[in-house]
Amino acid sequence: MTETYIVTGASTGLGLALTTVLAQQGRQVFAGVRTEEAQAKLNTLGPNIKAVILDVTNDAHIAQLSREVQKINSGPIILVNNAGVASGSCFELDSLQTCRDIFEVNYFGALKMIKTFLPLLRTKGGRIVNISSLAGVIAMPYLSAYSGSKFALEGASDSLRREFAPFGIPVVLVQPGIIATPIWQKGLRVLEENLPTPESPYFKYLKVFYRLVEWSDKYASPIECATKVIIKAIDAKKPKDRYLAGQGVGLQVFLYKILPTRSFDSFVQFLYRKMQK
């Protein structure tokens, strides 16, 4: 029996690119999208794609997808938890509800998917691939909610990998750096709409943060860098626990790990002061 792939967050960006590549390779993909427009678009891309309405914060959507998957005579289940939202702001001015909303998608959404499909994974085999982020390794200013959600996903993935090992279910993390997808453009639009007045003590720092995000986006790695790594994580007979994706990401993580924490903190402060000029 052939494998069945489930990709969340497949409307745009990395999820759409991964779904397209998998389908072109002849793999059967259930692609989770949030709108009927995106569903119609994906369903025109080929017979190997079945787009389904899936908000990972919606229990009814997840249950319906589970029923759809169980209808087919499937082999191993490959669950790719890609759905995510990105946002950045200063902690003091942001609401805790905004933080909760980010965790609901990036962290709890992935856990809901895993809990729902675990019985199938245990009986049919397969693996779980959680899409984390470089922000789940290096926590920068004004990303406390986003980084927090990704650090939480990393910790849960480590625990679940060890918990599911007796059942032969690998749990793999993919950590992309800045990839050329719309996720941060969406986040920036929200940030710009909520920029505090110039009188705010955070105004000049947030302006630097926006500039850094815009600068990073210009030098983002092609989306193919990430899709290739995810497919490698999917296909590896003995997958690693983590895969880095993106140009220069390995060097960034290496330097971060060898630098003393205070030295890195001082570098960040220097960078923000420099960019204010």
Secondary structure, 3 states (H helix, E strand, C coil): CCCEEEECCCCCHHHHHHHHHHHHCCCEEEEEECCHHHHHHHCCCCCCEEEEECCCCCHHHHHHHHHHHHHCCCCCEEEEECCCCCCCCCCCCCCHHHHHHHHHHHHHHHHHHHHHHHHHHHHHCEEEEEECCHHHCCCCCCCHHHHHHHHHHHHHHHHHHHHHHHHCCCEEEEEECCECCCHHHHHHHHHHHCCCCCCCCCHHHHHHHHHHHHHHHHCCECHHHHHHHHHHHHHCCCCCCEEEECCCHHHHHHHHHHCCHHHHHHHHHHHHHHHHC
